[in-house]
Amino acid sequence: MAEGVILEKRASQANAPDPDFDWRRIAYLVQLSRAMDKLEEEKLVPERKVLYQFSARGHDMAQVMLGSQLTNAKDAACGYYRSRPLLLALGVPIEDALASGMGRAGGYSDGRDIGVVFNYPNLGGPPALPMSGGVGAQYTPTVGWAQAIEYYRTVLGSDPHGDAMAVVLGGDASVATNGFWAALTVATTQKLPMLFYIEDNQYGISVPSTYQTPGGDIARNLASFANLEIFSGDGTEPAEAARLQKAAVAHVRGRKGPALLRLTVPRLQGHSFQDTQTYKDEAFVRSEWARDPLPKLKSFLVGPVMDEDEWDRIAREAGEAVEGAREQAEARPVARPETVLDNVFYQGEMQAIGGQWSHGYQPPACHEDPRPEGQRINMVTAIRRTLDHELEINPRVLMFGEDIGPKGGVHAVTLGLQAKYGVERVFDTSLSEEGIVGRAVGMALAGLMPVPEIQFRKYAEPALEQINDCGTMRWRTANRFAAPMVLRIPGGFFKCGDPWHSQTNEVQFVHNPGWLVAVPSNAEDAVGLLRAGLRGNDPVIFFEHRAMLDDSWARRPYPGDDYVLPFGRAKKVKEGDELTIVTWGAMVPRCEEAAADRSVDIIDLRTLMPWDREMVLESVKRTRRCLIVHEDLRTGGFGGEIAAVVADEAFLDLDAPVSRLTMPDIPSPHNPVLLDWAVPSPERIRAKIDELVSF
């Protein structure tokens, strides 16, 4: 045989349909995706039955092919607003996908979230993790799932996780986000089983990809990145896309570390339905349509796999399926409006995916009355002892953050825990708060109980997107997903202050729906609230006030290994008749000192979400006066919420205006003299007590 004939035969074989792919199913799902896009664009959007629509044309073929390779039930994928073809490959019901776009009951969220913000529990198969409306927010939760896979198979010895992998989808614009780089750092430094799948259509809405990464090619730019295998090619050519995907998946499943797969694809419609693409010239638009993967797929399959009649039959079946699903979706009602109040927190009905409870965890028997043991201990020791005990009895608990390993944390709270439990369960992280909280979300979704630490309150700012997304998850997925965790955050002044390490601002987290917020003032309460979070089924913000960690007033006997303090239960630390003081954290001992010889009720809220309205209102109606003392700023501080509730529900019982004593609206000053002037002092609290009592 001539050499030219041999080379031609080899090329033909290389371009033949890979038998490891189910090409008939791929053809059907791509046609299905096209039919859904057409239905929405030509009928449902013009009729205003769908308000947000993002076409997947051009992205669809490669996505369907990738989804067909997620075959381990412990796999997971997380995408973005153009990822519906992947969900179709995972098996999402067509009527759910259409109904979600219409905001109807059922589907992804019962009409609570935009229809293109997908999630899919897919019980018994690989789930599609809850996507986010924020670009790049999908990366760090996915890397958390990948790290959970590694934890399950190496620490917990789970065979089903053996070759499992996590896959994240993003467009070329998303590679500029903090989330992408945070996840890339975690995946490569830990050599995790994760595939970064970048769909490069050269535009982020109207901004060219050259504004997102130099030269517009993230694969080329990361070619020398350590511990990362790079694959790159044309996502519109079936044979090439199949070859690259198969190689990338094999690399990750072979436990060789993470991989990045960049496939170039055309965006055949605008960013969204409303986008007219006037920023693209006609020649560029024509070049995009010339690369449409659908006719390429037809040419690729007709002959080797099927004849043209079968192709046309598959197209008809896809169209008929979409029309039938449309009728079912339009027949669904809108959810009853009052149901939007449900599922902000766990209400007794178990979520489908996420948290240790959904994996059969049952908390040990607990008691709500403290049973003091031994001498008084400081809050640092109390928190450490609680973490130590829960790590010992529950293998799903793991802790991580900056400097929490050998150093034991900058406040010494985690001292000795890594030596006792190993680096797999107590470990340091890279310096990325988004990476810390985002990976905790993924771990929680995989059934672990992560305990991430943010080193100081102010440092939480880069993680706010992940914090918000985590808190809203149960609600926006209509209880399909939840990510319980305990996020530890030290904050507040200590000896001195400054704008970076001494901020409190608890109210910002109270204003994020779905988070329980604890603000303990002493060692006993810290133990009870921390343990409630570690054994609970909701995400918890656990504030550790720096001034109270070793404060002598805050010392208490250890209340027992099974002491749990329910959230929303305040405590009266002093009782009296002339005034109610409502406070929390480091202000509690100051209020107690100020009122030593006054007849007042002092209420330590202990938690801000929820807070004990009943105790406060009962006390105010009896004392007829209310003073709220907190360290946070006055404007927008949580004291304003308490004052509003008291004014709404106890106004006629008041003999004096509801009053607040707080920090002024300034950052925390550094010099101790300036700090003492700004923070409510016992002397200023006492003066305010006398002013209100004599009103």
C-alpha positions as CSV (number, residue, x, y, z in Angstrom):
1,M,0.0,0.0,0.0
2,A,1.4,3.4,-1.0
3,E,2.6,5.7,1.8
4,G,0.0,8.4,0.9
5,V,-2.8,5.9,1.1
6,I,-1.6,4.7,4.5
7,L,-1.5,8.3,5.9
8,E,-4.9,9.0,4.5
9,K,-6.3,5.9,6.1
10,R,-4.8,6.8,9.4
11,A,-6.2,10.3,9.2
12,S,-9.6,8.9,8.4
13,Q,-9.4,6.5,11.4
14,A,-8.4,9.4,13.7
15,N,-11.4,11.4,12.6
16,A,-13.8,8.6,12.8
17,P,-16.5,8.7,15.6
18,D,-15.0,7.3,18.8
19,P,-17.0,4.3,19.8
20,D,-16.7,5.2,23.5
21,F,-19.2,8.0,22.9
22,D,-22.9,7.4,22.4
23,W,-23.2,9.5,19.3
24,R,-26.9,8.9,18.7
25,R,-27.7,10.3,22.2
26,I,-25.3,13.2,21.6
27,A,-27.1,14.0,18.3
28,Y,-30.4,13.9,20.1
29,L,-29.4,16.1,23.0
30,V,-27.8,18.7,20.8
31,Q,-31.0,18.8,18.6
32,L,-33.0,19.0,21.9
33,S,-30.9,22.0,23.1
34,R,-31.3,23.8,19.8
35,A,-35.1,23.2,19.8
36,M,-35.3,24.6,23.4
37,D,-33.4,27.7,22.4
38,K,-35.6,28.2,19.3
39,L,-38.8,27.8,21.3
40,E,-37.7,30.3,23.9
41,E,-36.4,32.9,21.4
42,E,-39.3,32.7,19.0
43,K,-42.2,32.1,21.3
44,L,-41.7,32.2,25.1
45,V,-39.6,35.3,25.3
46,P,-41.7,37.4,22.9
47,E,-44.8,36.3,24.8
48,R,-42.9,37.3,28.0
49,K,-43.3,33.9,29.5
50,V,-39.5,33.7,29.8
51,L,-37.8,36.9,31.1
52,Y,-34.1,35.9,30.9
53,Q,-32.8,33.7,28.1
54,F,-29.2,32.8,27.3
55,S,-28.8,30.7,24.1
56,A,-26.3,27.8,24.1
57,R,-26.0,27.7,20.4
58,G,-22.4,27.0,19.5
59,H,-21.5,25.8,23.0
60,D,-24.0,22.9,22.9
61,M,-22.2,20.0,21.2
62,A,-19.0,20.0,23.2
63,Q,-21.0,20.5,26.5
64,V,-23.2,17.5,25.7
65,M,-20.2,15.4,24.9
66,L,-18.5,16.4,28.2
67,G,-21.7,15.7,30.2
68,S,-21.8,12.2,28.7
69,Q,-18.5,11.4,30.3
70,L,-19.6,12.1,33.9
71,T,-20.4,8.6,34.8
72,N,-19.4,8.2,38.5
73,A,-22.3,9.1,40.9
74,K,-19.7,10.9,43.0
75,D,-18.7,13.2,40.1
76,A,-20.1,16.7,40.2
77,A,-20.3,19.6,37.7
78,C,-20.9,23.2,38.3
79,G,-21.6,25.5,35.3
80,Y,-22.9,29.0,34.5
81,Y,-25.8,30.5,32.7
82,R,-25.0,28.9,29.3
83,S,-24.6,25.4,30.7
84,R,-28.0,23.9,30.0
85,P,-26.7,21.4,27.4
86,L,-24.6,19.8,30.1
87,L,-27.6,19.4,32.4
88,L,-29.5,17.8,29.5
89,A,-26.7,15.3,29.3
90,L,-26.9,14.6,33.0
91,G,-30.6,13.8,32.6
92,V,-32.5,16.9,33.8
93,P,-36.2,16.6,32.7
94,I,-36.9,18.9,29.8
95,E,-40.1,20.2,31.4
96,D,-38.2,21.2,34.5
97,A,-35.7,23.2,32.4
98,L,-38.5,25.0,30.6
99,A,-40.6,25.6,33.6
100,S,-37.6,27.0,35.4
101,G,-37.2,29.6,32.7
102,M,-40.8,30.5,33.1
103,G,-40.5,30.8,36.8
104,R,-43.1,28.1,37.5
105,A,-43.4,25.7,40.4
106,G,-41.1,22.8,40.3
107,G,-38.0,23.0,38.2
108,Y,-34.8,24.3,39.8
109,S,-36.2,26.8,42.3
110,D,-40.0,27.0,42.3
111,G,-39.6,30.4,40.6
112,R,-37.3,31.9,43.2
113,D,-34.3,32.2,41.0
114,I,-33.6,33.1,37.3
115,G,-34.3,30.0,35.2
116,V,-30.8,29.9,33.8
117,V,-29.2,29.7,37.2
118,F,-29.3,25.9,37.3
119,N,-29.1,23.2,39.9
120,Y,-29.8,19.5,39.6
121,P,-29.6,17.0,42.5
122,N,-29.7,14.0,40.2
123,L,-29.9,11.5,43.0
124,G,-28.0,8.3,42.1
125,G,-26.0,10.2,39.5
126,P,-23.6,13.1,39.2
127,P,-25.3,16.3,40.4
128,A,-25.1,19.7,38.9
129,L,-24.1,21.9,41.9
130,P,-26.0,25.1,42.4
131,M,-24.8,27.7,39.9
132,S,-24.6,31.4,40.7
133,G,-25.6,34.6,39.1
134,G,-22.1,35.9,39.7
135,V,-19.4,35.3,37.1
136,G,-16.6,33.1,38.4
137,A,-18.5,32.1,41.6
138,Q,-18.7,28.5,40.4
139,Y,-15.0,27.7,40.6
140,T,-14.2,27.6,44.4
141,P,-17.3,25.4,45.4
142,T,-16.3,23.0,42.7
143,V,-12.7,22.8,44.0
144,G,-14.2,22.1,47.4
145,W,-16.1,19.2,46.0
146,A,-12.8,17.9,44.4
147,Q,-11.1,18.2,47.8
148,A,-14.0,16.3,49.4
149,I,-13.5,13.5,46.9
150,E,-9.8,13.3,47.9
151,Y,-10.8,13.3,51.6
152,Y,-13.4,10.6,51.1
153,R,-11.1,8.3,49.3
154,T,-7.9,8.9,51.3
155,V,-9.1,9.6,54.8
156,L,-12.6,7.9,55.0
157,G,-11.6,5.1,52.6
158,S,-14.6,5.4,50.3
159,D,-14.3,3.1,47.3
160,P,-17.0,4.8,45.2
161,H,-14.9,8.0,45.2
162,G,-12.0,6.1,43.6
163,D,-11.9,7.8,40.2
164,A,-14.5,10.5,40.8
165,M,-13.9,14.0,39.6
166,A,-15.3,17.5,39.7
167,V,-15.9,19.6,36.6
168,V,-16.3,23.3,36.4
169,L,-17.5,25.2,33.3
170,G,-16.7,28.8,32.6
171,G,-16.5,31.2,29.7
172,D,-13.3,32.9,28.7
173,A,-14.3,36.1,30.6
174,S,-14.5,34.2,33.8
175,V,-10.7,33.4,33.8
176,A,-10.1,37.0,35.0
177,T,-12.1,36.5,38.2
178,N,-10.8,36.0,41.7
179,G,-12.7,32.7,41.9
180,F,-10.9,31.2,39.0
181,W,-7.5,32.0,40.3
182,A,-8.4,30.9,43.9
183,A,-9.7,27.6,42.7
184,L,-6.7,27.1,40.3
185,T,-4.3,27.6,43.3
186,V,-6.2,25.2,45.5
187,A,-6.5,22.5,42.8
188,T,-2.8,22.6,41.7
189,T,-1.2,22.9,45.1
190,Q,-3.3,20.0,46.4
191,K,-3.3,18.1,43.1
192,L,-7.0,17.6,43.2
193,P,-9.3,15.6,40.8
194,M,-10.7,18.6,39.0
195,L,-11.3,19.6,35.4
196,F,-11.5,23.3,34.4
197,Y,-13.5,23.4,31.2
198,I,-13.2,26.9,29.6
199,E,-15.5,27.6,26.7
200,D,-13.8,30.4,24.7
201,N,-16.1,32.3,22.5
202,Q,-13.8,35.4,22.5
203,Y,-16.3,37.7,24.2
204,G,-17.5,38.5,27.7
205,I,-20.8,40.1,26.7
206,S,-19.2,42.8,24.5
207,V,-15.7,42.8,25.9
208,P,-13.1,40.8,23.9
209,S,-11.2,38.0,25.5
210,T,-7.9,39.9,25.2
211,Y,-9.2,42.1,28.0
212,Q,-9.6,39.1,30.2
213,T,-6.2,37.4,29.6
214,P,-3.1,38.5,27.7
215,G,-3.4,37.3,24.1
216,G,-6.9,35.9,24.7
217,D,-5.7,32.4,25.3
218,I,-5.7,31.1,28.9
219,A,-4.4,27.7,27.9
220,R,-1.3,29.2,26.4
221,N,-0.8,31.5,29.3
222,L,-1.0,28.6,31.8
223,A,1.2,26.2,29.8
224,S,3.9,26.3,32.4
225,F,1.7,26.3,35.5
226,A,2.9,23.5,37.8
227,N,0.7,20.5,38.5
228,L,-1.8,21.5,35.7
229,E,-2.2,19.5,32.5
230,I,-3.3,21.7,29.6
231,F,-5.6,20.6,26.7
232,S,-6.7,23.1,24.0
233,G,-8.5,22.9,20.7
234,D,-11.5,23.5,18.6
235,G,-14.8,22.7,20.3
236,T,-16.8,22.7,17.0
237,E,-15.0,19.7,15.5
238,P,-16.6,16.5,16.9
239,A,-13.5,14.3,16.5
240,E,-11.1,16.9,18.0
241,A,-13.4,17.8,20.9
242,A,-14.0,14.1,21.7
243,R,-10.2,13.3,21.6
244,L,-9.4,16.3,23.9
245,Q,-12.2,15.6,26.3
246,K,-11.4,12.0,26.6
247,A,-7.7,12.7,27.3
248,A,-8.5,15.4,29.8
249,V,-11.0,13.2,31.7
250,A,-8.6,10.2,31.7
251,H,-5.9,12.4,33.1
252,V,-8.1,13.6,36.0
253,R,-9.7,10.1,36.6
254,G,-6.2,8.6,36.6
255,R,-5.4,10.7,39.7
256,K,-2.7,12.6,38.0
257,G,-4.0,16.0,39.2
258,P,-6.1,18.7,37.7
259,A,-6.4,19.6,34.1
260,L,-7.6,22.6,32.1
261,L,-9.4,22.1,28.8
262,R,-10.0,25.1,26.6
263,L,-12.2,24.7,23.6
264,T,-12.9,27.5,21.2
265,V,-16.6,27.8,20.3
266,P,-18.7,30.4,18.6
267,R,-21.4,32.3,20.4
268,L,-24.1,32.2,17.7
269,Q,-26.5,34.5,19.5
270,G,-26.0,37.5,21.7
271,H,-24.9,37.3,25.3
272,S,-28.6,37.2,26.2
273,F,-31.8,37.5,24.1
274,Q,-31.7,41.3,24.5
275,D,-28.1,41.6,23.2
276,T,-28.1,42.7,19.6
277,Q,-24.3,42.2,19.2
278,T,-23.8,45.5,17.4
279,Y,-20.3,45.4,18.7
280,K,-19.4,42.6,16.3
281,D,-18.9,43.3,12.6
282,E,-20.8,41.3,10.0
283,A,-17.7,39.4,8.8
284,F,-17.0,38.2,12.3
285,V,-20.6,37.1,12.8
286,R,-20.5,35.2,9.5
287,S,-17.3,33.5,10.6
288,E,-19.0,32.4,13.8
289,W,-21.9,30.8,11.9
290,A,-19.4,29.1,9.6
291,R,-18.2,27.3,12.7
292,D,-21.6,26.1,13.9
293,P,-21.0,22.7,15.4
294,L,-24.4,21.3,14.5
295,P,-23.9,20.9,10.7
296,K,-20.4,19.7,11.5
297,L,-21.9,17.0,13.8
298,K,-24.3,16.0,11.1
299,S,-21.5,15.6,8.5
300,F,-19.4,13.7,11.1
301,L,-22.2,11.2,11.9
302,V,-24.2,10.7,8.7
303,G,-22.4,7.8,7.0
304,P,-20.3,6.3,9.7
305,V,-23.0,6.1,12.4
306,M,-26.4,6.8,10.8
307,D,-28.0,7.8,7.5
308,E,-29.7,11.1,6.8
309,D,-33.2,9.7,7.5
310,E,-32.1,8.7,11.0
311,W,-30.6,12.2,11.6
312,D,-33.9,13.8,10.5
313,R,-35.9,11.4,12.7
314,I,-33.8,12.3,15.7
315,A,-34.3,16.0,15.0
316,R,-38.1,15.4,14.8
317,E,-38.1,13.5,18.0
318,A,-36.2,16.2,19.8
319,G,-38.7,18.9,18.5
320,E,-41.7,16.8,19.6
321,A,-40.2,16.2,23.0
322,V,-39.6,19.9,23.5
323,E,-43.2,20.7,22.4
324,G,-44.6,18.2,24.8
325,A,-42.4,19.5,27.6
326,R,-43.6,23.0,26.8
327,E,-47.2,22.0,27.3
328,Q,-46.4,20.4,30.6
329,A,-44.3,23.4,31.8
330,E,-47.0,25.9,30.9
331,A,-49.6,23.8,32.7
332,R,-47.6,24.2,35.9
333,P,-48.8,26.9,38.3
334,V,-46.8,29.7,39.8
335,A,-45.8,28.7,43.4
336,R,-48.1,30.1,46.1
337,P,-46.5,33.5,47.0
338,E,-46.4,32.8,50.8
339,T,-44.1,29.8,50.2
340,V,-41.2,32.2,49.4
341,L,-40.9,32.5,53.2
342,D,-39.9,28.8,53.4
343,N,-36.5,27.2,53.5
344,V,-34.4,30.2,54.5
345,F,-33.2,27.8,57.2
346,Y,-33.7,24.1,57.8
347,Q,-37.3,23.5,58.7
348,G,-37.4,19.7,59.3
349,E,-37.6,18.5,55.6
350,M,-34.2,17.2,54.6
351,Q,-32.4,18.8,51.6
352,A,-31.6,16.4,48.8
353,I,-27.9,17.2,48.7
354,G,-25.5,18.8,51.1
355,G,-24.5,18.6,54.8
356,Q,-23.7,15.7,57.0
357,W,-27.4,15.2,58.0
358,S,-28.3,14.3,54.4
359,H,-25.7,11.5,54.7
360,G,-27.3,9.9,57.7
361,Y,-25.4,11.8,60.4
362,Q,-27.3,11.9,63.7
363,P,-26.1,14.3,66.4
364,P,-25.2,12.7,69.7
365,A,-27.5,13.2,72.6
366,C,-27.2,16.8,73.8
367,H,-28.2,18.7,76.9
368,E,-29.1,22.4,77.1
369,D,-28.2,22.9,80.7
370,P,-24.5,23.5,81.4
371,R,-22.8,20.9,83.6
372,P,-19.7,22.7,84.8
373,E,-16.4,20.7,84.9
374,G,-13.3,21.8,86.7
375,Q,-11.8,25.3,86.9
376,R,-12.7,28.3,84.9
377,I,-11.1,28.4,81.4
378,N,-10.7,31.2,79.0
379,M,-12.6,31.4,75.7
380,V,-9.6,30.3,73.6
381,T,-9.3,27.0,75.6
382,A,-13.1,26.5,75.5
383,I,-13.3,26.8,71.7
384,R,-10.2,24.6,71.2
385,R,-11.6,21.9,73.5
386,T,-14.9,21.9,71.7
387,L,-13.3,21.7,68.3
388,D,-11.0,18.9,69.6
389,H,-14.0,16.9,70.9
390,E,-16.0,17.2,67.7
391,L,-13.0,16.3,65.5
392,E,-12.5,13.3,67.7
393,I,-16.1,11.9,67.5
394,N,-17.0,13.0,64.0
395,P,-14.7,12.2,61.0
396,R,-16.7,14.5,58.7
397,V,-15.4,17.6,60.6
398,L,-12.3,19.3,59.1
399,M,-10.8,22.7,59.8
400,F,-8.8,25.0,57.6
401,G,-7.7,28.6,57.2
402,E,-4.6,30.8,57.1
403,D,-2.0,29.8,59.8
404,I,-4.2,27.4,61.7
405,G,-1.9,24.4,61.3
406,P,1.5,24.3,63.1
407,K,1.2,27.9,64.3
408,G,-2.2,27.1,65.8
409,G,-3.8,30.3,64.5
410,V,-2.9,33.9,65.2
411,H,-5.0,33.7,68.3
412,A,-3.8,30.2,69.3
413,V,-7.3,28.7,69.1
414,T,-6.3,25.7,67.0
415,L,-3.0,25.1,68.7
416,G,-2.0,21.4,68.7
417,L,-5.0,20.2,66.6
418,Q,-3.1,19.5,63.4
419,A,-0.5,17.5,65.3
420,K,-3.3,15.4,66.8
421,Y,-5.6,14.9,63.7
422,G,-3.2,15.3,60.8
423,V,-2.9,17.7,57.9
424,E,-5.8,16.1,56.1
425,R,-8.2,17.3,58.8
426,V,-6.6,20.5,60.1
427,F,-4.7,22.4,57.4
428,D,-3.4,25.7,56.3
429,T,-4.7,27.4,53.1
430,S,-3.4,29.8,50.6
431,L,-4.1,33.5,51.3
432,S,-7.5,33.7,49.6
433,E,-10.7,34.2,51.6
434,E,-12.8,33.5,48.6
435,G,-10.9,30.3,48.2
436,I,-11.4,29.4,51.9
437,V,-15.1,29.9,52.0
438,G,-15.8,28.8,48.5
439,R,-14.1,25.4,49.0
440,A,-16.0,25.1,52.3
441,V,-19.2,25.4,50.3
442,G,-18.1,22.5,48.0
443,M,-17.1,20.3,50.9
444,A,-20.4,21.0,52.7
445,L,-22.3,20.1,49.5
446,A,-20.3,16.8,49.5
447,G,-21.5,15.9,53.0
448,L,-18.6,17.1,55.1
449,M,-18.8,19.6,58.1
450,P,-16.1,22.2,57.2
451,V,-15.0,24.7,59.8
452,P,-13.2,27.4,57.8
453,E,-11.5,30.4,59.6
454,I,-11.3,34.0,58.4
455,Q,-8.3,35.4,60.3
456,F,-9.9,38.8,61.1
457,R,-13.4,40.1,60.4
458,K,-12.2,42.7,57.9
459,Y,-10.5,40.0,55.9
460,A,-13.9,38.4,55.1
461,E,-14.7,41.1,52.5
462,P,-13.2,39.1,49.5
463,A,-15.4,36.2,50.5
464,L,-18.7,38.0,50.6
465,E,-19.9,36.6,47.3
466,Q,-19.4,33.1,48.5
467,I,-20.9,33.9,51.9
468,N,-24.0,35.3,50.3
469,D,-24.3,32.4,47.8
470,C,-24.0,29.9,50.6
471,G,-26.6,31.5,52.8
472,T,-29.2,31.8,50.0
473,M,-28.5,28.3,48.7
474,R,-31.3,26.4,50.5
475,W,-33.8,29.1,49.7
476,R,-32.9,29.6,46.0
477,T,-32.9,25.9,45.3
478,A,-36.2,25.3,47.2
479,N,-34.5,23.0,49.7
480,R,-32.7,20.9,47.0
481,F,-29.2,21.9,48.2
482,A,-27.7,23.2,51.4
483,A,-24.2,23.9,52.6
484,P,-24.0,23.8,56.4
485,M,-20.7,24.9,57.9
486,V,-19.3,26.8,60.8
487,L,-17.4,29.9,59.6
488,R,-15.2,31.2,62.5
489,I,-14.3,34.9,62.4
490,P,-12.4,36.7,65.1
491,G,-13.0,40.4,65.3
492,G,-13.4,43.5,67.5
493,F,-10.8,45.5,69.4
494,F,-8.0,44.0,71.6
495,K,-5.8,46.3,73.6
496,C,-5.7,48.7,70.7
497,G,-7.7,49.0,67.4
498,D,-7.2,49.7,63.7
499,P,-9.3,49.7,60.6
500,W,-8.1,46.3,59.5
501,H,-8.1,43.9,62.4
502,S,-10.6,45.4,64.9
503,Q,-13.8,45.7,62.8
504,T,-17.0,44.1,64.2
505,N,-19.8,44.9,61.7
506,E,-21.8,41.7,62.5
507,V,-24.9,43.3,60.9
508,Q,-23.5,42.7,57.4
509,F,-23.8,38.9,58.0
510,V,-27.2,39.2,59.7
511,H,-28.3,40.9,56.5
512,N,-27.3,37.8,54.4
513,P,-30.3,35.5,54.5
514,G,-29.7,31.9,55.6
515,W,-26.8,32.4,58.1
516,L,-27.2,31.8,61.8
517,V,-25.0,34.4,63.6
518,A,-23.4,33.7,67.0
519,V,-21.7,36.5,69.1
520,P,-20.8,34.8,72.4
521,S,-19.4,36.9,75.3
522,N,-18.0,34.1,77.4
523,A,-16.4,30.6,77.4
524,E,-19.6,28.7,78.3
525,D,-21.7,30.3,75.6
526,A,-19.0,29.8,73.1
527,V,-18.9,26.1,73.7
528,G,-22.7,25.7,73.5
529,L,-23.1,27.8,70.3
530,L,-20.1,26.4,68.5
531,R,-21.3,22.8,69.2
532,A,-24.8,23.7,68.1
533,G,-23.3,24.8,64.8
534,L,-21.0,21.8,64.4
535,R,-23.9,19.4,64.9
536,G,-26.5,21.5,63.1
537,N,-27.9,21.7,59.5
538,D,-27.5,25.4,58.7
539,P,-24.5,27.6,57.9
540,V,-23.2,29.5,61.0
541,I,-21.1,32.6,61.4
542,F,-19.3,32.2,64.7
543,F,-17.8,35.5,66.0
544,E,-14.9,35.2,68.4
545,H,-14.4,38.6,70.0
546,R,-10.6,39.2,70.3
547,A,-10.9,41.1,73.6
548,M,-12.8,38.2,75.2
549,L,-10.6,35.3,74.1
550,D,-8.5,35.6,77.2
551,D,-10.5,38.0,79.3
552,S,-10.9,37.1,83.0
553,W,-14.6,38.0,83.0
554,A,-15.3,35.7,80.1
555,R,-13.8,32.6,81.8
556,R,-16.2,29.9,82.8
557,P,-16.0,26.2,83.7
558,Y,-16.2,23.9,80.7
559,P,-20.0,23.0,80.4
560,G,-19.6,19.4,79.2
561,D,-18.9,17.6,75.9
562,D,-22.6,17.5,74.9
563,Y,-23.7,21.0,76.0
564,V,-25.5,22.7,73.2
565,L,-27.0,26.2,73.4
566,P,-29.9,26.8,70.9
567,F,-29.7,29.8,68.7
568,G,-32.1,32.6,69.5
569,R,-32.0,32.2,73.3
570,A,-30.7,35.3,75.2
571,K,-29.6,35.4,78.8
572,K,-30.2,37.9,81.6
573,V,-26.9,38.5,83.2
574,K,-28.5,41.0,85.7
575,E,-32.1,41.7,86.7
576,G,-33.7,44.9,87.7
577,D,-36.8,47.1,87.3
578,E,-35.7,50.5,86.0
579,L,-34.2,49.9,82.6
580,T,-33.5,47.2,80.0
581,I,-30.0,47.1,78.5
582,V,-29.6,44.9,75.4
583,T,-26.1,44.1,74.4
584,W,-23.7,41.3,73.2
585,G,-20.0,40.4,72.9
586,A,-17.4,42.6,74.6
587,M,-20.0,45.1,75.7
588,V,-21.7,42.7,78.2
589,P,-19.0,43.0,80.9
590,R,-18.9,46.8,80.4
591,C,-22.6,47.0,80.8
592,E,-22.4,44.8,83.9
593,E,-19.7,47.1,85.4
594,A,-21.6,50.2,84.6
595,A,-24.9,48.9,86.2
596,A,-23.3,47.3,89.3
597,D,-25.4,49.4,91.6
598,R,-28.3,50.1,89.3
599,S,-31.6,48.2,89.2
600,V,-31.6,47.2,85.5
601,D,-32.1,44.1,83.3
602,I,-29.0,43.3,81.2
603,I,-29.7,41.0,78.3
604,D,-26.9,39.3,76.5
605,L,-28.4,38.3,73.2
606,R,-25.7,35.7,72.5
607,T,-27.0,35.3,68.9
608,L,-28.1,38.0,66.4
609,M,-29.7,35.6,63.9
610,P,-32.1,34.8,65.3
611,W,-32.3,37.1,68.2
612,D,-34.5,36.7,71.3
613,R,-37.2,39.3,70.6
614,E,-39.5,37.7,73.3
615,M,-37.1,38.2,76.1
616,V,-36.3,41.8,75.1
617,L,-39.9,42.8,74.6
618,E,-41.0,41.2,77.9
619,S,-38.3,43.1,79.8
620,V,-38.9,46.4,78.1
621,K,-42.7,46.2,78.8
622,R,-41.8,45.7,82.4
623,T,-39.0,48.2,82.9
624,R,-40.5,50.7,80.4
625,R,-37.1,51.8,79.2
626,C,-34.6,50.4,76.7
627,L,-30.9,51.1,76.1
628,I,-29.0,49.2,73.3
629,V,-25.2,49.1,73.6
630,H,-23.0,47.7,70.9
631,E,-19.4,48.1,69.6
632,D,-20.4,48.4,65.9
633,L,-21.1,51.7,64.2
634,R,-24.3,53.5,65.0
635,T,-25.6,54.1,61.5
636,G,-26.9,50.8,60.1
637,G,-25.8,48.9,63.3
638,F,-27.9,46.0,64.6
639,G,-29.1,48.2,67.4
640,G,-31.3,50.0,64.9
641,E,-33.2,46.8,64.2
642,I,-33.8,46.1,67.9
643,A,-34.9,49.7,68.4
644,A,-37.3,49.4,65.5
645,V,-38.9,46.3,66.9
646,V,-39.2,47.8,70.4
647,A,-40.8,50.9,68.9
648,D,-43.2,48.8,66.8
649,E,-44.3,46.4,69.5
650,A,-43.7,48.1,72.9
651,F,-44.2,51.8,72.0
652,L,-47.1,52.4,74.4
653,D,-45.2,50.8,77.3
654,L,-42.2,53.2,77.0
655,D,-41.6,56.0,79.5
656,A,-38.5,57.2,77.6
657,P,-37.2,57.1,74.0
658,V,-35.4,53.9,72.9
659,S,-31.7,54.8,73.1
660,R,-28.5,53.5,71.5
661,L,-24.9,53.8,72.7
662,T,-22.4,52.7,70.0
663,M,-19.1,53.5,68.3
664,P,-19.3,56.7,66.2
665,D,-19.4,56.2,62.5
666,I,-15.6,55.8,62.2
667,P,-13.2,52.9,61.7
668,S,-11.6,51.6,64.9
669,P,-8.8,53.9,66.0
670,H,-5.4,52.4,66.7
671,N,-4.0,54.4,69.7
672,P,-5.6,53.0,72.9
673,V,-6.5,56.5,74.1
674,L,-8.4,57.2,70.9
675,L,-10.0,53.7,71.0
676,D,-11.1,54.1,74.6
677,W,-12.8,57.3,73.7
678,A,-14.6,55.8,70.7
679,V,-15.8,52.4,72.2
680,P,-18.7,52.6,74.7
681,S,-17.0,52.7,78.1
682,P,-18.5,51.8,81.6
683,E,-18.6,55.5,82.4
684,R,-20.5,56.5,79.3
685,I,-22.9,53.5,79.7
686,R,-23.5,54.5,83.4
687,A,-24.2,58.1,82.4
688,K,-26.7,56.9,79.8
689,I,-28.4,54.7,82.3
690,D,-28.9,57.6,84.7
691,E,-30.1,59.8,81.9
692,L,-32.8,57.3,80.8
693,V,-33.9,56.4,84.3
694,S,-34.4,60.1,85.2
695,F,-36.2,60.9,81.9
